[in-house]
Amino acid sequence: MKRKIVGMIAAVLLFTGIAIAGSGNTMGEITKIKGAMVTIKTSDGEKTVHVDPAGTKKEGEIKVGAMVSADVTSKGHANWIKVMEHKK
């Protein structure tokens, strides 16, 4: 019985780890906006993320050319996106 419980806990932790591993912070310049899809040029390529008009927390004016930071899920949805301020 203990083996089954330990096995179930291990499986849950494994799947949770996989889900978390695919998400993270994305930083770069917005190169294209098409509807709710925003393309961000990062240091290692481009990433297109879904910015939900109602569900994504937005800070600043999200527009082409803006330098942004975004928390993106493994499925490509932005939890939040914000324009980064340039220090002068």
N, C-alpha and C positions, 0 to 999 in steps of 0.2 A: 504494500500500500504506500509506504514511504517513497519507494522508487517511482511510482506513478506520479505522486505529487511533485517530487523533485524534477521529474521529466517534464511535467506540464509547466512548472515555473521556468525551467531552462528554455523551453520552446517560446514562452511569452517574452522572455528577456531577449532571445535571439531575434524574434520578429520586430520587437520594439527597437532594437539596435539597428536593424536594417532600415527601418523607416526613418530613424534619426540620421543615419549616415548619409542619406540622399538629400538632406536639407541643409540649409546654411545661409551664410551671409554672402551676398553678391554685391560687388562694387564696380562702378564704371560709368561710362557716358551713354545716355540714351541716344540711340541712332535712328529709331523708328518707333512710331506709335500707330497701331492699326486697331481701332476699336478698343477693346480691353487688353490687347496684347502689346506689351512694351518690350522692345529689343534693347538690350544693354551690352555695349562693347566692354568686355573685361580684359584683364591682362592675358588671359589664356583663350580668347576667342569671343564668341557672342552667345548670349543666353536670352531666350525669349520667355517672358514671364507673364502670367495672367494677373492683371490688377483689377480686382472686382470693384466696380464703382461704389457698391454699398458695403462690402465686407473688408476691404483692405484699408488699413490706417495709412493716410497720406499726410506728409509734412512737406510744405513748400509747393512750388509750381512744377508739376510733372510735365516736362516738355522736351522736345528734341534738343540736344546739346547740353542738357542739365547733367551734372555729375551727381549720381545717386548711390545710396546704399539701400539694400533691400534684404529682408529675411524671406527666403523662398523655400517652400516645401519640396519634398522629393517629387511631387507631381507637377511642379512648376507654378504653383499659386503663391503670390506674395502675401504674407501676413501683414507686412508693413513695408512702405517705401518712403524714403525721405531724401530731399535734396541736401547735398553736403555744402556747407558754407565754405567759401574760399577766404582764407586769412589774407589780409592786405598789409 
